Amino acid sequence: MYTIPNHLRKIAGKTNLTHIGKYLALILRHDPGSIGLKLDKNGWADIDELVSKSKKKLTREIIEEVVKTDNKQRYRISDDGKKIRASQGHSIKVDLGLEPKKPPKYLFHGTAERFVDSILDKGIEKRSRHDVHLSLNEETAQSVGKRHGKPVILRIKAAEMHDKGYEFRLSDNKVWLTAEVPPEFIERV
């Protein structure tokens, strides 16, 4: 857990950057309306508006620190430094403007043991999110799977899917996105 640097503690209090990151995920991915924030069609929020409407003790400096230190690179600040958005994982309608890309031969999906039978039967569904999230390597998939229980890694035949017309996009933080993964493209590792 990353602790807020001493020079920012007076502003943020005892809260650590992990908690602020989770708060930003809630606001930027799922519920900007909870603080009266509006995102543009591409998911960008004005940083000054986010700071002023936030129910946390946020400053631009704290937001920049969260973006800089987030190990999953969940957030991105615009080139002009005025806006912020989540890189992927939205449950609200946004268009991240990501172009289709050809994926590598295999991608990976981490899940919990209790979901494997259903996935092997029905495939991987996006559920409430915009897309299914896939990892480039087994280590990342393992980490994702651990969040939900005993982890299981599934190997996705991504290049084969692509060749059969399925579209893939790569988010700013290197998460591969696709609308679904049918069961015939899934192998248990």
matplotlib code that plots the C-alpha trace (Angstrom):
import matplotlib.pyplot as plt

x = [0.0, 1.5, 1.3, 0.9, 4.2, 4.8, 4.4, 0.9, -0.3, -1.6, -3.9, -5.1, -5.1, -4.3, -5.9, -3.4, -3.1, -4.7, -7.9, -7.9, -7.2, -10.3, -12.3, -11.2, -12.1, -15.6, -16.1, -14.3, -15.5, -18.9, -20.6, -19.4, -23.0, -22.5, -20.6, -22.3, -19.4, -19.9, -17.6, -17.3, -18.2, -14.6, -14.6, -12.6, -13.3, -12.0, -9.5, -10.4, -14.1, -13.2, -11.3, -14.0, -16.8, -15.0, -16.1, -12.5, -9.6, -8.3, -5.9, -4.4, -1.1, -2.7, -4.4, -1.1, 0.6, -2.1, -1.7, 2.1, 2.2, -0.7, 0.9, -1.9, -1.8, -5.6, -5.7, -4.4, -4.0, -4.6, -1.7, -2.7, -2.9, -6.4, -8.4, -8.2, -9.9, -9.9, -8.0, -10.6, -13.1, -16.1, -19.6, -21.0, -21.2, -17.9, -16.0, -12.3, -11.5, -9.4, -8.6, -8.9, -5.6, -4.4, -3.8, -0.9, -1.5, -2.6, -4.0, -4.9, -7.9, -7.7, -10.8, -11.7, -12.1, -15.8, -16.5, -14.5, -17.2, -19.6, -16.9, -15.9, -19.6, -20.8, -17.6, -16.4, -19.1, -18.5, -21.4, -21.8, -18.6, -18.0, -15.6, -14.0, -10.5, -7.6, -3.9, -0.8, 0.8, -0.1, 1.3, -1.2, -4.0, -3.0, -3.1, -6.6, -7.9, -6.7, -9.1, -12.0, -10.9, -8.7, -7.1, -7.3, -5.7, -7.4, -5.5, -7.5, -6.8, -6.8, -5.2, -7.6, -10.6, -9.3, -8.9, -12.6, -13.8, -13.6, -12.4, -9.7, -8.5, -5.6, -6.3, -3.8, -2.7, -2.1, -5.3, -6.7, -10.4, -13.0, -16.8, -16.9, -14.8, -16.8, -15.9, -14.2, -11.4, -10.7, -8.2, -7.5, -3.8]
y = [0.0, 3.3, 6.0, 9.7, 11.5, 13.7, 17.0, 16.0, 14.7, 17.9, 18.2, 14.6, 13.6, 10.0, 8.5, 6.6, 6.8, 3.3, 4.6, 7.7, 5.6, 3.4, 6.6, 7.9, 4.5, 4.8, 8.3, 8.0, 4.5, 4.0, 7.0, 10.5, 11.7, 10.8, 14.0, 15.9, 15.5, 15.2, 13.2, 14.0, 11.3, 10.0, 9.6, 12.7, 14.8, 18.3, 18.0, 21.3, 20.3, 16.9, 18.6, 21.1, 18.6, 15.8, 14.6, 13.7, 16.1, 16.1, 18.5, 18.4, 17.4, 14.4, 13.3, 13.6, 11.5, 8.8, 8.7, 8.6, 5.8, 3.6, 0.2, -0.7, 2.7, 2.9, 6.7, 9.0, 12.8, 14.6, 16.0, 19.5, 18.5, 19.7, 16.4, 12.9, 9.7, 6.0, 3.9, 1.2, -0.7, 1.6, 0.5, 3.8, 4.7, 6.2, 6.0, 5.7, 6.1, 3.0, 1.7, -2.1, -3.9, -7.4, -9.2, -11.6, -15.3, -15.8, -13.5, -14.5, -14.1, -14.5, -15.7, -17.7, -21.5, -21.2, -19.5, -21.8, -24.3, -21.5, -19.8, -23.0, -23.6, -20.1, -18.1, -14.9, -12.2, -8.5, -8.3, -4.7, -3.5, -2.3, -5.1, -8.3, -7.6, -9.7, -9.7, -10.1, -12.4, -15.1, -13.2, -10.4, -12.8, -14.6, -11.3, -10.5, -14.0, -13.8, -10.9, -13.2, -16.4, -19.3, -18.1, -19.9, -18.7, -19.2, -18.9, -17.2, -18.0, -14.3, -14.4, -17.1, -15.1, -12.0, -14.1, -15.1, -11.5, -10.6, -7.1, -6.3, -3.0, -2.1, 0.4, 3.0, 0.8, -2.2, -4.2, -6.0, -5.4, -7.4, -7.7, -11.4, -14.6, -17.6, -20.9, -22.5, -20.0, -20.7, -23.2, -23.7, -23.3]
z = [0.0, -1.1, 1.6, 0.8, 0.8, 3.9, 1.9, 0.9, 4.3, 5.6, 2.6, 2.4, 6.0, 6.9, 3.7, 1.6, -2.2, -2.6, -1.1, -3.2, -6.3, -5.4, -5.0, -8.4, -9.9, -8.5, -9.8, -13.2, -14.1, -12.6, -10.9, -11.7, -10.9, -7.2, -6.9, -9.7, -12.1, -15.8, -18.1, -21.8, -24.3, -24.2, -20.4, -19.6, -16.5, -15.8, -12.9, -11.3, -11.3, -9.9, -7.1, -6.3, -6.3, -4.6, -1.2, -0.4, 0.3, -3.2, -4.8, -8.3, -6.7, -5.0, -8.2, -10.1, -7.4, -7.7, -11.5, -11.3, -8.7, -9.6, -10.4, -12.9, -14.6, -14.3, -15.0, -17.6, -17.5, -20.8, -22.7, -21.7, -18.1, -17.6, -17.7, -16.3, -17.3, -16.4, -18.9, -19.0, -16.8, -17.2, -16.4, -17.8, -21.5, -22.8, -26.0, -25.3, -28.9, -29.1, -32.6, -33.3, -33.1, -34.0, -30.6, -30.0, -30.4, -26.8, -24.1, -20.6, -18.2, -14.5, -12.6, -9.5, -9.5, -8.7, -12.1, -14.4, -15.2, -16.2, -18.3, -20.1, -20.9, -21.8, -22.5, -20.9, -20.8, -20.2, -17.8, -16.5, -18.0, -21.6, -22.5, -21.3, -20.0, -21.0, -19.9, -22.0, -19.5, -16.9, -14.0, -14.4, -15.0, -11.8, -9.8, -11.2, -10.4, -6.8, -6.1, -6.6, -4.8, -5.6, -8.9, -12.3, -15.4, -18.8, -22.0, -24.8, -28.5, -29.3, -32.8, -33.8, -32.5, -34.4, -37.6, -37.2, -37.0, -33.3, -32.6, -30.0, -28.7, -26.4, -23.6, -22.5, -19.6, -21.9, -21.0, -24.1, -24.5, -26.5, -26.4, -25.5, -25.6, -26.8, -25.1, -28.1, -27.7, -24.0, -22.6, -18.9, -18.1]

ax = plt.figure().add_subplot(projection="3d")
ax.plot(x, y, z, "-o")
ax.set_aspect("equal")
plt.show()
